[in-house]
Amino acid sequence: MTTENIPALMAEIGHRAKAAATVLAMACPEAKARALNVAADTLIARAEDLIAANAKDLEFGREKDLSDAMMDRLMLDVDRIAAMADGLRAVAGQTDPVGEVIAEWTQPSGLNIQRVRTPLGVIGVIYESRPNVTADAGALCLKSGNAVILRGGSESLHSASAIRDAMAAGLRAAELPEDAIQLVPTRDRAAVSEMLTMVDTIDVIVPRGGKGLVGLVQREARVPVFAHLEGICHIYVDASADPQKAMDVVLNAKTRRTGICGAAECLLVHKDVAATLGQAIVDALKDKGVEVRAEGLSGSVPADADDFGKEYLDMIIAAKVVDNAEEAIAHIRRFGSGHTESIIAEDDAVATQFFTGLDSAILMQNTSTQFADGGEFGMGGEIGIATGKMHARGPVGAAQLTSFKYLVRSDGAVRG
């Protein structure tokens, strides 16, 4: 395929994906599992080559002056490659969702009706920086019987290509079409614009990236979209919080990996513990190198109105003192993105109030927001965290990448 004529390139990729999707929809669970397990083995066997490809991407990222957090998202090492392989094996070991009977009932008319899972068809995934999305998205789409067209960020082209090649090796071993997992082989942004209008060959688009990318996709897509909006994740430390739990959870939520969508971006502290526990947490964050933009606490710098409602993806966090849980809930409703929020509280009634008062995709109690991840939810991986309310929400795993159809049987029923 030539990359000079982008419309022709994308049309060819789309038609190949559609043909592959027809085959995958009928593929047996054993073949899909074999493809994923062989792909996992191939990733491990080719780890040295993959790290070499990633080094080219890291150099490209340095030339683009990417932030340290974004460089961390881009970087692959032996441990991260092993984690990718483990994710593929985990998806392979899951129950195949295709054909699962979701519900069944019999009508007085004699109709036996089953609602069963069926693949969506062709999924387009547009993502930035993190090359492991290539493996996660490819695996989950394959498991759910969907073909996938992957358009990774320009900075991850070499890494993503190497990962896709390993996935293709798995498909060949299982005698499944290689076109089931395709990677757009160009950095040209015109390819993204083409994907958004490919209504004849792509059934749904999943954007994974910053607000700019997601906003572009939502504005311009003619294909249905599973929105993965910003991860403006909040942690509220209630007056009933256990001090050690609060300290451990907040530090982990902010500093474990700052460049992922589950990283905490705003700390809210009940006024009754602000001067003690709240300030101790802020001081500990500063000791870890976090810039704390604080209101009502002694942070690194005073917060201003623009510091709330930001996805920093860096060693920066906003912090604020609130009067109670109601004020924390109101703040999150105003500034949150509907991704993940956590409450640190021993008072279960307050936690229930928090859960009831908010409608984010993921709500947690005494838990680090870094657990907002499909792998940690037992899905093997995720294609994204959907923050919308239609079809899929929260971590999007294989089951969420299916629709359903109705199978109706009777003994010659006719309608009067």
PyMOL commands that set and color helices and strands:
alter all, ss='L'
color gray80, all
select helices_A, chain A and resi 6-24+29-45+47-63+68-74+78-93+132-143+154-173+178-180+190-195+211-220+243-255+271-287+305-307+325-335+348-357+369-371+399-401
alter helices_A, ss='H'
color red, helices_A
select strands_A, chain A and resi 101-106+112-119+122-127+147-151+181-183+204-208+233-237+264-270+291-295+301-302+316-322+340-344+362-365+385-386+394-395+402-409
alter strands_A, ss='S'
color yellow, strands_A
deselect
rebuild
show_as cartoon
